[in-house]
Amino acid sequence: MQLTKHHGLGNDFLVAFVDALPEDAPELARSLCHRTRGVGADGLILALPGDPSAGTDVTMVLFNADGSRAEMSGNGIRCLAQAAVQRQGLGGDLSIGTDAGIRAVSVEASNDPVIVQVRVDMGPVRPGPALESIDYSNSLRFATADVGNPHLVIQVADVGAVDPAADGPELSRLAGEVNVEFISPRADGSGIDLRVWERGVGVTEACGTGACAAAQAAHNWGLTGTVVQVSMPGGDVRVELGDTAVLIGPAAFIATVRYG
C-alpha cells in the first residue's frame, strides 16, 4: 500500500487511495498511526472513488489513531484535497464525499511547493448534544455544536492555563464522547485562542472542525465578528461564518510511504 503523509497545522494524516474499504481498516489505522511502532499520525484517511451520481470526485473515510471511525475532519479534508490534486491531477475545485455529507473544497498553490491553501465549506454549525451543565470549575460558559461531528466548546479565562490532556477526556465522556475545545477571546475581538482534546486521538496541535465550532460559539456569545481567526498551537486558520462555516487554512505534504 502506498500512502502519503500530510499535516494541517501539525494535525497529521496518512492518506491512501483504495478501490474499496479494507475489512481490517480499524486495525490498519491503529497500526499505521502508532507513533513508535508504525508510521505515526493522528488519523488514517482512506480515499475511495467518488460517486458519479452525487457528483463527488473522491470519498473520504477517516479513522482516528485508535481505530474509531470519525465523521469529519477539517484538517483531514484539507490534507486529502492536497493528496487528490497531487495524485489525480484534479483541478483546484473538488467535491468530496464524507460521512458528514458532501463538502466543496478549493485548493490553491502557495510559494512553497509542499504547501497549499485550502478553502472548505464545512456546512452549517448546528447545536450539539443537549447539556444543562458541566462539572468544570474553569468554565465561564459553554456550548455544544455539531459540524458533522460533535463538540463541546468551553470559554475559559486563559487557555494557556488549561491542560487539555488532563481535563479533556472526562469532559468528553460527560458530554457523550465529543471533541472538547477550550477557548479564550482576544481583547481586540479579532479572534480566539484554542486548545483541543480530540476523541479517538487525544491532544492535537489543531482541529479544523473544532475551530469552526469554537468560532460559531464565540460569535454567538458576542466575542467576535463573523470572520474569526482561530489560533492553535499548530498555527492559525480563518473561519468565515454565515449560513455555513468556511474553513481556510494550509495543508502540507510531508512524505510518500510504502507500507507492506
Residue, then its C-alpha position, 0 to 999 in steps of 0.5 A: m500500500q502506498l500512502t502519503k503523509h500530510h499535516g494541517l497545522g501539525n494535525d497529521f494524516l496518512v492518506a491512501f487511495v483504495d478501490a474499496l474499504p479494507e475489512d481490517a481498516p480499524e486495525l490498519a489505522r491503529s497500526l499505521c498511526h502508532r507513533t513508535r511502532g508504525v508510521g505515526a499520525d493522528g488519523l488514517i484517511l482512506a480515499l475511495p472513488g467518488d460517486p458519479s451520481a452525487g457528483t463527488d470526485v473522491t470519498m473520504v473515510l477517516f479513522n482516528a489513531d485508535g481505530s474509531r471511525a470519525e465523521m469529519s475532519g477539517n484538517g483531514i479534508r484539507c490534507l486529502a484535497q492536497a493528496a487528490v490534486q497531487r495524485q489525480g491531477l484534479g483541478g483546484d475545485l473538488s467535491i468530496g464525499t464524507d460521512a458528514g455529507i458532501r463538502a466543496v473544497s478549493v485548493e490553491a498553490s502557495n510559494d512553497p511547493v509542499i504547501v497549499q491553501v485550502r478553502v472548505d465549506m464545512g456546512p452549517v454549525r448546528p447545536g450539539p448534544a443537549l447539556e444543562s451543565i458541566d462539572y468544570s470549575n474553569s468554565l465561564r460558559f459553554a456550548t455544544a455544536d455539531v459540524g458533522n461531528p460533535h463538540l463541546v466548546i468551553q470559554v475559559a479565562d486563559v487557555g494557556a492555563v488549561d491542560p487539555a490532556a488532563d481535563g479533556p477526556e472526562l469532559s468528553r465522556l460527560a458530554g457523550e464522547v465529543n471533541v472538547e475545545f477550550i477557548s479564550p477571546r482576544a481583547d481586540g475581538s479579532g479572534i480566539d485562542l484554542r486548545v483541543w482534546e480530540r476523541g479517538v486521538g487525544v491532544t492535537e496541535a489543531c482541529g479544523t472542525g473544532a475551530c469552526a465550532a469554537a468560532q460559531a460559539a464565540h460569535n454567538w456569545g458576542l466575542t467576535g465578528t463573523v470572520v474569526q481567526v482561530s489560533m492553535p498551537g499548530g498555527d492559525v486558520r480563518v473561519e468565515l461564518g454565515d449560513t455555513a462555516v468556511l474553513i481556510g487554512p494550509a495543508a502540507f505534504i510531508a512524505t510518500v510511504r510504502y507500507g507492506 
